[in-house]
Amino acid sequence: MHALLLILSFAVTEVNPPTLYAANDELRLYMIEAGTRSPALQVRHSEWQAVLERIPQATSLDDPMFTLGYFLQSEVNNYRVALGQRFPWFGTLRTRGERSAREADGALQRFYDERNRVFAEVKKAYFEYAFLGESIRVTEEQLDVLGYMKDIVESKYSVGMAREDLRIAMEITQVTDRRDGFLQFRPALTARLNQAMGAAMDVERPWPQPAGFPPALPSWDALEGQLIAANPDLKRLDY
């Protein structure tokens, strides 16, 4: 029944789901996981389905009324049994259907608005976690280069071709401390990502996959038009 109503609503109201942007497949899976676990999103979905199911009811005739009247006339008991059917004025059923369809459109936009909020939280937590992972990767590459330079200096020093130089050792210590400081943030950022996804806080997450830069932003005029046409909150107010 739900599937039939869903097809009917999309056919009548011409609602298309907004497009989504995810930098890689991993982030897209995280967003879907967060959406399926979000209690608030489930509530919005149930509200939309409830409004959607009222559309066929709004366009059908009222149920027949079976009335039993009891009248007293003089000293004789008379009973009247009547079966009646109410018929609305011309165009009333169509107006009811259109109003219910608009209410369903508004409920669907509330669902999209909540979905965007959930996805935005996942993206912010994901990219902060990715930035931390990239920072650690860079510092570890610096340590590899410094270790290679230290080996060269020590080899030359052992054969008397160079003097002892403590600057590289000091640099290695500083970069190591920086790397260890970054690593201390990993549990907190992992927990934040799990919270945004509705998962247990202690679930371990691998470092995010590589991701390219998002597409360039359009001009303000084009962006303003997209906001007016696609923002769920503004569309809900229109409905």
N, C-alpha and C positions, 0 to 999 in steps of 0.2 A: 504493500500500500504506500509506504513512504517513497519507494522508487517511482511509482506512478505519479504521485503528487509532485515529486521533484521535477520530473520531466514536464509536467503540466505548467508548473510555475516558471520554469525557464522559457517555455514556449510562449507563455502569455506576457511575461514581464521583460523578456530579453535581457536577463542578467548574466553577465559574464564575469567569472572570477578574475580578480586583478592578477597581473603577472608578478612573479617573484624573482628576486635576484639573489643568487648564492654564488660565492666565489669559487667553490669546488663542491664535489659530490659529498664530501664528509660534512660540510656545513649544512647542506640541504637535508641530509639524513638527521642531523641534530635538530634542525628546525621542525621537521615532521615529527620526530620523537617528542619534542616539547609540546607541539600542538595536540598530540593524542593524549598527553598526560595532564594538560592544563584543566583544572576544575572550572575556572572561569570561562574558558572556551567551550567546554562541554555544556555549561549552562546556557550560553548564548546560542549554541547549536540547537538545544532542546527548545528554547523560546522560538527560534525561527521555525522549527518543525511544527510546533503547536499552532502558530499563526497560519502556516501553510495548510494545515489540515482543516482550517475553518473556511477555506475558499469554496470547496464543493458544498458545504453547509449553507454558505451565504447565498448561493445561486440556486438553491432548491426551494420548493414550496414548503410552507409550514406543515407540521404534522396535523392530520385531521383531529378535530376536537370532538370528543364524546362527552356530551353534557347531559346531566340528569337533573331535571328540575322538579321540585316538589311544590305543589300549589294547594292551597286550601280554598275551596269554594263552598261557602255555606257550611253544611255539616257533612259534605261528601269529599273524600280524599281522591284527588286526581293526580296522575303522574304523567309527565311529558318526557319523552325520550327523543333527542334530536341528534343527528350526525351532520356536522357542518365542516366546510373547508373554506379557509381564507385565501383569497387571491389578491396579490399585491397589484398596485397601479402599474401602468405600462412603464417599462424601463427600470422599475425598482430593483428587480433581481440583478440586472446588469450593473446598476450603480453599486449594489452591495458587493458584487464580485470584484469590481474595479477598486473599491475601497479596501477590501480584504487583500487584494493583490498588492496595493500600495503599502499596507501594513506589513505584509510579508517582505516586500523590498526593503523597508526600513529595518526590520529585524535582521535581514541578511547583512545589511551594511553594518549593523552593530556587531555582528559576528566577525566580519572582515576587520573592523576597527580593533577588536580585541585580539584577533589573530596577528595583526601587524604589531601590536604592543608586545605580544609574546615573542614574536620573531626578532623584534628589535633588541630585546633583552638578551636573547641567545647570541645575536651577532656581536653586540658590544662585549659580552663576556668572552666569546670565541676569539675575537681579534686582539683583545688584551692578552689573552693566553698565548696567542700566536706571536705577539710582539715580544713577550717574555722569552719564548722559545728561540726566536731569532736573535735576541740579545745574548743569550747563553751560547748559541752557535758561533756568533762572532767572537766572543771572548775566548772560546775554546780554540778557534783558529788562530787567534793572536798568541795563545799559549804555545801552540804547535810551532809557530814561527820563532818565538822567543827561545823555545827549547832547542830548536835547530841552531840558532845563533849562539846559544850558550855552549853547545857541543863544539862548534867551530873554535870559539875563543879558548875553551879549555884545552883543545887539541894543540893549538898554537902555543899556549902557555906552557904545556908539558914539554915542548921541545925548545923552549926559549925564544920563540918567534913573536911573542906578545907579552905585555905586562898584564898582571891580574886586574880585572875590571869588574867592579861590583854593581855597576849600573844595570846590567841585564838581569842579575839576580833580584835587584830591587824592583825592577819592572815586572818580573814574573810574579813576585809577591803581591804587587798591587793589582795585577790583572786577575790573579787567583782569588784574591779577596773580593773583587768585583763580581767574578763568576759565582762564588759561594753566596754572595748577597742576593744575586738574582735567583739562585736555587731556593732560597728561603721563601720566596714569594709563590713558588709553584703550588703548595697545598692550598693556599688561600684562593688563588685564581682558579684552580681546579674545582674547589668547592663552589665558587660563584657560578662557574659554568654548569655544574650539576644542579644548582638551585634554579637557574634559568630554565633548565630542561625538565625540572620536576623530578630529578633522579636523586638517589641517596647521596649525601654529601661526601661519602668516603669512596665513591666509585673512581677508580683510576682512569685517567684520560691520556692517550698518547699526545705527543706534540702535534699540533695541527698540520695538515697537509699544506704544501706550497700553494699559494694563491696569487693570481695576477691582480693588477690594479683594476678597480671598477671602471666602467665606461665613463668618459668625460661628461660632466654635467651639461645639460642644454642651456641655451640662453635664458635669461629671466622671463622673456615673453613666452617662450615655449614652456618653461617650467610652470609659470603661472597658469597657463591653459591646462596643463596636465593635472595640477593640483585641483583646479575647479572641477575637472571632468572625472577624476579618479579618486579623490579623497573620500573615504567611506563616511566620515562624519558629516561632510558637506552634502553628500548625496542623500544621507539619511534625513537631513533637514529638508531637502527638496521634496522627498517623498512625503 
